[in-house]
Each structure stands twice: as C-alpha cells, then as structure tokens.
Amino acid sequence: MPDMSASASLAMTQLATLAKEVDEDKVTPGVLGFIVFAVMALAVWGLMKSMNRHMSRVDFKESPEPQTDAGDSQDSAAAGSSAKRQQG
C-alpha cells in the first residue's frame, strides 16, 4: 500500500505552485464582496418571508353575485341581443 503522506505532500507541492501562478495585479472580490453578497442574500430572504406572510393574509374568496329574478335576466338577455342586432 502506498504511503499516503508522500502522495499528500506531492499534491500539496503541486497545488502550492499553482497558487503562486495567480496574478497579484488582478482585482478579486475579497471579503468586502462576500459581505455585500451576504447582505443582499439576507435582504432577499427577508423580502420573500415578508411576501409569504402578506400573501397568506389575502382572502381570495369572492362573494356570490346577488340573485336576480328570472324575468329580469330574460329582459336583459333580450336587450343585449337587440343591441347586437343594431350594431351589426
């Protein structure tokens, strides 16, 4: 069985050389970028929680329409059909 510490040290030396190849002149987000991102994520989370709370309070039940007499509905249907005849 191969020695694990030798392979681990070999991997670390190869990774260390890759880390040295990073250009130090490049701009990276750093800690400030992480803090800004975390604050924005917390703000979105809070807004979604608030939206869920407000949406749960909304009542979507519609009140039933008032009942009309059968004669009234026939008169309104006849008036609607005569209005369509006058337009067309």
MARBARO-599003 format. One record per atom (N, C-alpha, C): atom name; residue in one letter; residue number from 1; x, y, z negated. Coordinates in steps of 0.2 Angstrom, whole numbers. Atoms other than C-alpha are relative to their C-alpha. Example, Ala and Ser with C-alpha at 12.3 -4.5 7.8 and 13.67 -1.06 7.14 Angstrom:
BEGIN
{N a 1 {4 -6 0}}
{CA a 1 {62 -22 -39}}
{C a 1 {4 6 0}}
{N s 2 {-4 -6 1}}
{CA s 2 {68 -5 -36}}
{C s 2 {-4 5 -3}}
END
This chain:
BEGIN
{N m 1 {4 -6 0}}
{CA m 1 {0 0 0}}
{C m 1 {4 6 0}}
{N p 2 {-4 -6 0}}
{CA p 2 {7 17 5}}
{C p 2 {0 4 -6}}
{N d 3 {0 -4 5}}
{CA d 3 {12 29 -8}}
{C d 3 {-4 6 1}}
{N m 4 {5 -5 -1}}
{CA m 4 {-2 42 -10}}
{C m 4 {3 7 -1}}
{N s 5 {-3 -7 2}}
{CA s 5 {9 56 -17}}
{C s 5 {4 2 6}}
{N a 6 {-4 -1 -5}}
{CA a 6 {20 55 -2}}
{C a 6 {-4 3 6}}
{N s 7 {4 -2 -6}}
{CA s 7 {6 57 11}}
{C s 7 {-4 7 -2}}
{N a 8 {3 -6 2}}
{CA a 8 {-2 71 0}}
{C a 8 {5 6 0}}
{N s 9 {-5 -6 0}}
{CA s 9 {14 81 -1}}
{C s 9 {2 1 7}}
{N l 10 {-1 -2 -7}}
{CA l 10 {16 79 18}}
{C l 10 {-5 4 3}}
{N a 11 {5 -4 -2}}
{CA a 11 {-1 85 21}}
{C a 11 {0 7 -3}}
{N m 12 {-1 -7 3}}
{CA m 12 {2 100 9}}
{C m 12 {5 4 4}}
{N t 13 {-5 -4 -3}}
{CA t 13 {18 105 18}}
{C t 13 {-2 2 7}}
{N q 14 {3 -1 -7}}
{CA q 14 {9 104 35}}
{C q 14 {-5 6 -1}}
{N l 15 {5 -5 1}}
{CA l 15 {-6 115 28}}
{C l 15 {4 6 -2}}
{N a 16 {-3 -6 2}}
{CA a 16 {6 127 20}}
{C a 16 {3 4 6}}
{N t 17 {-3 -3 -6}}
{CA t 17 {15 130 37}}
{C t 17 {-6 4 4}}
{N l 18 {5 -3 -4}}
{CA l 18 {-2 133 45}}
{C l 18 {-3 7 -4}}
{N a 19 {3 -6 3}}
{CA a 19 {-7 146 31}}
{C a 19 {5 6 1}}
{N k 20 {-5 -6 -2}}
{CA k 20 {9 156 35}}
{C k 20 {-1 3 7}}
{N e 21 {1 -2 -7}}
{CA e 21 {4 157 53}}
{C e 21 {-6 6 0}}
{N v 22 {6 -5 0}}
{CA v 22 {-11 169 48}}
{C v 22 {3 7 1}}
{N d 23 {-3 -7 -1}}
{CA d 23 {-8 186 54}}
{C d 23 {-2 5 -5}}
{N e 24 {1 -4 6}}
{CA e 24 {-7 198 40}}
{C e 24 {-3 7 2}}
{N d 25 {2 -6 -3}}
{CA d 25 {-12 213 51}}
{C d 25 {-8 0 2}}
{N k 26 {7 1 -2}}
{CA k 26 {-30 206 54}}
{C k 26 {-4 2 -6}}
{N v 27 {4 -2 5}}
{CA v 27 {-44 213 44}}
{C v 27 {-5 -6 -2}}
{N t 28 {5 5 2}}
{CA t 28 {-54 200 34}}
{C t 28 {-5 3 -5}}
{N p 29 {5 -2 4}}
{CA p 29 {-70 202 24}}
{C p 29 {2 1 -8}}
{N g 30 {-2 0 7}}
{CA g 30 {-62 198 7}}
{C g 30 {-5 0 -5}}
{N v 31 {4 0 6}}
{CA v 31 {-70 200 -10}}
{C v 31 {-6 5 1}}
{N l 32 {6 -5 -1}}
{CA l 32 {-80 216 -5}}
{C l 32 {-5 -3 5}}
{N g 33 {5 3 -5}}
{CA g 33 {-88 207 10}}
{C g 33 {-4 -5 -3}}
{N f 34 {4 5 3}}
{CA f 34 {-93 192 -1}}
{C f 34 {-5 3 -5}}
{N i 35 {4 -3 5}}
{CA i 35 {-100 204 -14}}
{C i 35 {-6 3 4}}
{N v 36 {5 -3 -4}}
{CA v 36 {-110 213 -1}}
{C v 36 {-5 -5 3}}
{N f 37 {5 6 -3}}
{CA f 37 {-117 197 7}}
{C f 37 {-4 -3 -6}}
{N a 38 {3 3 5}}
{CA a 38 {-121 190 -10}}
{C a 38 {-6 5 -2}}
{N v 39 {5 -5 2}}
{CA v 39 {-131 206 -15}}
{C v 39 {-6 0 5}}
{N m 40 {5 0 -5}}
{CA m 40 {-140 206 2}}
{C m 40 {-4 -7 0}}
{N a 41 {4 7 1}}
{CA a 41 {-145 187 -1}}
{C a 41 {-4 0 -5}}
{N l 42 {4 -1 6}}
{CA l 42 {-151 191 -18}}
{C l 42 {-6 4 1}}
{N a 43 {6 -4 -2}}
{CA a 43 {-162 205 -11}}
{C a 43 {-5 -3 4}}
{N v 44 {4 4 -4}}
{CA v 44 {-169 194 2}}
{C v 44 {-4 -5 -4}}
{N w 45 {3 5 4}}
{CA w 45 {-173 181 -10}}
{C w 45 {-5 3 -5}}
{N g 46 {5 -4 4}}
{CA g 46 {-182 194 -22}}
{C g 46 {-6 2 4}}
{N l 47 {6 -3 -5}}
{CA l 47 {-192 201 -7}}
{C l 47 {-4 -6 1}}
{N m 48 {4 6 -2}}
{CA m 48 {-198 183 -2}}
{C m 48 {-4 -2 -6}}
{N k 49 {4 2 6}}
{CA k 49 {-203 179 -20}}
{C k 49 {-5 5 -1}}
{N s 50 {5 -6 1}}
{CA s 50 {-212 196 -21}}
{C s 50 {-6 -1 5}}
{N m 51 {5 1 -6}}
{CA m 51 {-221 192 -4}}
{C m 51 {-4 -6 -2}}
{N n 52 {4 6 2}}
{CA n 52 {-226 175 -10}}
{C n 52 {-5 1 -6}}
{N r 53 {4 -2 5}}
{CA r 53 {-233 182 -26}}
{C r 53 {-6 4 2}}
{N h 54 {5 -4 -2}}
{CA h 54 {-243 195 -17}}
{C h 54 {-5 -4 5}}
{N m 55 {4 4 -5}}
{CA m 55 {-249 183 -3}}
{C m 55 {-5 -5 -4}}
{N s 56 {5 5 4}}
{CA s 56 {-256 171 -17}}
{C s 56 {-6 4 -3}}
{N r 57 {6 -4 3}}
{CA r 57 {-267 185 -24}}
{C r 57 {-5 2 6}}
{N v 58 {5 -2 -5}}
{CA v 58 {-275 188 -7}}
{C v 58 {-6 -5 1}}
{N d 59 {6 5 0}}
{CA d 59 {-293 181 -6}}
{C d 59 {-2 0 8}}
{N f 60 {1 1 -7}}
{CA f 60 {-296 175 12}}
{C f 60 {-7 -2 1}}
{N k 61 {7 2 -1}}
{CA k 61 {-314 170 9}}
{C k 61 {-4 6 3}}
{N e 62 {4 -5 -3}}
{CA e 62 {-326 180 20}}
{C e 62 {-7 -1 -3}}
{N s 63 {6 0 3}}
{CA s 63 {-343 185 13}}
{C s 63 {-5 -2 6}}
{N p 64 {5 2 -5}}
{CA p 64 {-358 177 23}}
{C p 64 {-4 6 3}}
{N e 65 {4 -5 -3}}
{CA e 65 {-367 188 35}}
{C e 65 {-7 0 -2}}
{N p 66 {7 0 2}}
{CA p 66 {-384 194 30}}
{C p 66 {-4 -3 5}}
{N q 67 {5 4 -5}}
{CA q 67 {-398 183 37}}
{C q 67 {-5 5 3}}
{N t 68 {5 -4 -4}}
{CA t 68 {-409 192 50}}
{C t 68 {-6 -4 1}}
{N d 69 {6 4 -2}}
{CA d 69 {-427 187 55}}
{C d 69 {1 -3 6}}
{N a 70 {-1 3 -6}}
{CA a 70 {-429 176 69}}
{C a 70 {-3 4 6}}
{N g 71 {2 -5 -5}}
{CA g 71 {-439 189 78}}
{C g 71 {5 5 2}}
{N d 72 {-5 -5 -1}}
{CA d 72 {-426 202 76}}
{C d 72 {6 -3 5}}
{N s 73 {-6 3 -4}}
{CA s 73 {-412 190 83}}
{C s 73 {-3 -1 8}}
{N q 74 {2 1 -7}}
{CA q 74 {-423 187 99}}
{C q 74 {-1 7 3}}
{N d 75 {0 -6 -2}}
{CA d 75 {-426 205 101}}
{C d 75 {7 3 2}}
{N s 76 {-7 -2 -1}}
{CA s 76 {-408 209 100}}
{C s 76 {3 -4 6}}
{N a 77 {-2 4 -5}}
{CA a 77 {-404 195 112}}
{C a 77 {-3 2 7}}
{N a 78 {4 -3 -6}}
{CA a 78 {-417 202 125}}
{C a 78 {3 6 2}}
{N a 79 {-2 -6 -1}}
{CA a 79 {-410 219 123}}
{C a 79 {7 0 3}}
{N g 80 {-7 1 -3}}
{CA g 80 {-392 213 126}}
{C g 80 {0 -3 7}}
{N s 81 {0 3 -7}}
{CA s 81 {-397 203 142}}
{C s 81 {-2 6 4}}
{N s 82 {2 -5 -5}}
{CA s 82 {-406 218 149}}
{C s 82 {5 5 1}}
{N a 83 {-6 -4 0}}
{CA a 83 {-391 229 145}}
{C a 83 {5 -3 5}}
{N k 84 {-5 3 -5}}
{CA k 84 {-380 217 155}}
{C k 84 {-3 0 7}}
{N r 85 {3 0 -7}}
{CA r 85 {-393 217 170}}
{C r 85 {1 8 2}}
{N q 86 {-1 -7 -2}}
{CA q 86 {-392 236 170}}
{C q 86 {7 2 2}}
{N q 87 {-7 -1 -2}}
{CA q 87 {-373 236 171}}
{C q 87 {2 -3 6}}
{N g 88 {-2 4 -6}}
{CA g 88 {-371 223 184}}
{C g 88 {-4 0 5}}
END
